[in-house]
Amino acid sequence: MRNFILFVRRFFNLILFLILEIVCVILIEHTNTLQGNDIISSANMVSGLVYKKQSDVVYYFGLRKMNDSLVNENARLRNEIDQLHSVDTLKDSVVHRKLYPTDSSTHIVKFADYLYRTARVINNSTNASDNYITINRGSKDGISKNMAVISGTGIVGRVEHVSAHFASVLSILSSKQKVSAKLKDGTNGYIIWDEKQPDVLVMTDVPQQVKVKKGDSVYTAIFSIFSPDILIGTVLKTVVVKKNAMQLIYLQSSTNFHNLQYVYVIENKMVIEKKIVEDSSAKK
Amino acid sequence: MNVYLKNILRFCIIILLQVLILNKITLRWWSEPAGFPVFIPYVYPLFILLLPFETPVWALLLMGFGLGLTVDSFMNTAGMHAFATVVIAYLRTNVLSALLPRNLSEYDGQHPSIRSMGWMPFLVYSAFLIVLHHFVFFSIELWNFSNFGFLLLKIIASSLTSMLFIIVYLLLFTRQSASRV
């Protein structure tokens, strides 16, 4: 016993060092799973408040840019509304008709019910290998984990930590998450980020024979957490991987992550039901 | 000013400087044409570097851990900054005693600075620990030695900018007059 105490006293610093490092490793390991780990994220009260105060100050400098982006988005939405209203009756045969999820005349059952909430970005990063965005809405406003987040121009990420008044969003500029995407012709693939440039994304799992042109648009797939047909980006270049006859498609991200101001948090009200069904079939 | 009060104040200043200003500057000098990594300067290890000479190692370790976790909570990195900061807090005393001619306990009531150590020893001391900190941090962050060149480039670029900002910080925030020693 005496020897043990002497040993501890002699190597106290080394032991403390090792203990602290092990605590750090455990924290890093459990970033995603540990429940209490919400405290060490920018969603906690103190850092949330600091970021909010800063954002209140810096807010006014970005108003001009924000106005422009809102006007652009309005224009795009008006365009879409007009397209929906002015259906060409001559062409409106069964073949050309779009199928809407709520259209009861067709036998497509409603599979998703989206609720959009606006939120202001109060902190933003683009330079780490897992980038986070802090928004000024939390569980009191109905935000919960794993909701999708989009901006006016494209997808942004997924809510990861929530506190009462703030939430931190893991952006798609991260090695931790994949997003299902589809090309114009319906080919599905995954969007990942190669941790290099903050406005270039990579689409994988696309077969080599699928023809892709530079400038083609890539949208979210219908089974991703995002609502379908949200623009992700446009094709920059394609690289063929010899090993598995797939191609990598480099995309110019449509969201500008450098000056995010406002985002929409999407709640899919049917996602729990969908998850239960999928989990029950996965068990068998 | 009281040593404790002074260091608490410095802690707050450095954290706010790091989180509110430096984290917002994304330095992308040549990042556009080539695949040069985007990087930000990390100045917060300076708090550990500037603690008084006679601070015991266990206190350094605990403060490093606290500092790292604070930065982690602001940057959503959960433990990565804490890991790197604890490493340099552990090695600080060894580096200092290797660089300084006298025993550390003889520097009573002083803290490492350009004035107490001279330009060259202080730069070597801070550069060594900063590079070590960046090396550990970026290795954990990327966790992938497959493109070692990219990692190395990121470490070198970030260390250089961090050192630049640290020198600027020291020139701004240390008293130049020799009246107070």
HADDOCK unambig.tbl for C-alpha pairs under 7 A between the chains (distance, minus, plus):
assign (segid A and resid 13 and name CA) (segid B and resid 57 and name CA) 6.34 0.50 0.50
assign (segid A and resid 13 and name CA) (segid B and resid 58 and name CA) 5.67 0.50 0.50
assign (segid A and resid 17 and name CA) (segid B and resid 61 and name CA) 6.61 0.50 0.50
assign (segid A and resid 17 and name CA) (segid B and resid 90 and name CA) 6.85 0.50 0.50
assign (segid A and resid 21 and name CA) (segid B and resid 83 and name CA) 5.76 0.50 0.50
assign (segid A and resid 24 and name CA) (segid B and resid 79 and name CA) 4.71 0.50 0.50
assign (segid A and resid 24 and name CA) (segid B and resid 80 and name CA) 6.96 0.50 0.50
assign (segid A and resid 24 and name CA) (segid B and resid 82 and name CA) 6.46 0.50 0.50
assign (segid A and resid 24 and name CA) (segid B and resid 83 and name CA) 5.59 0.50 0.50
assign (segid A and resid 25 and name CA) (segid B and resid 79 and name CA) 6.85 0.50 0.50
assign (segid A and resid 27 and name CA) (segid B and resid 78 and name CA) 5.90 0.50 0.50
assign (segid A and resid 27 and name CA) (segid B and resid 79 and name CA) 5.48 0.50 0.50
assign (segid A and resid 28 and name CA) (segid B and resid 78 and name CA) 5.51 0.50 0.50
assign (segid A and resid 28 and name CA) (segid B and resid 79 and name CA) 5.28 0.50 0.50
assign (segid A and resid 28 and name CA) (segid B and resid 80 and name CA) 6.56 0.50 0.50
assign (segid A and resid 31 and name CA) (segid B and resid 78 and name CA) 6.35 0.50 0.50
assign (segid A and resid 40 and name CA) (segid B and resid 72 and name CA) 6.66 0.50 0.50
assign (segid A and resid 40 and name CA) (segid B and resid 73 and name CA) 4.31 0.50 0.50
assign (segid A and resid 40 and name CA) (segid B and resid 76 and name CA) 6.91 0.50 0.50
assign (segid A and resid 40 and name CA) (segid B and resid 78 and name CA) 5.94 0.50 0.50
assign (segid A and resid 41 and name CA) (segid B and resid 73 and name CA) 4.37 0.50 0.50
assign (segid A and resid 41 and name CA) (segid B and resid 74 and name CA) 6.29 0.50 0.50
assign (segid A and resid 41 and name CA) (segid B and resid 75 and name CA) 7.00 0.50 0.50
assign (segid A and resid 41 and name CA) (segid B and resid 76 and name CA) 4.65 0.50 0.50
assign (segid A and resid 41 and name CA) (segid B and resid 78 and name CA) 6.96 0.50 0.50
assign (segid A and resid 42 and name CA) (segid B and resid 73 and name CA) 5.43 0.50 0.50
assign (segid A and resid 42 and name CA) (segid B and resid 74 and name CA) 4.88 0.50 0.50
assign (segid A and resid 42 and name CA) (segid B and resid 75 and name CA) 6.39 0.50 0.50
assign (segid A and resid 42 and name CA) (segid B and resid 76 and name CA) 5.81 0.50 0.50
assign (segid A and resid 47 and name CA) (segid B and resid 74 and name CA) 5.72 0.50 0.50
assign (segid A and resid 127 and name CA) (segid B and resid 26 and name CA) 7.00 0.50 0.50
assign (segid A and resid 127 and name CA) (segid B and resid 38 and name CA) 5.69 0.50 0.50
assign (segid A and resid 127 and name CA) (segid B and resid 39 and name CA) 5.99 0.50 0.50
assign (segid A and resid 129 and name CA) (segid B and resid 141 and name CA) 6.52 0.50 0.50
assign (segid A and resid 129 and name CA) (segid B and resid 142 and name CA) 6.58 0.50 0.50
assign (segid A and resid 132 and name CA) (segid B and resid 76 and name CA) 6.77 0.50 0.50
assign (segid A and resid 196 and name CA) (segid B and resid 35 and name CA) 6.72 0.50 0.50
assign (segid A and resid 196 and name CA) (segid B and resid 37 and name CA) 6.03 0.50 0.50
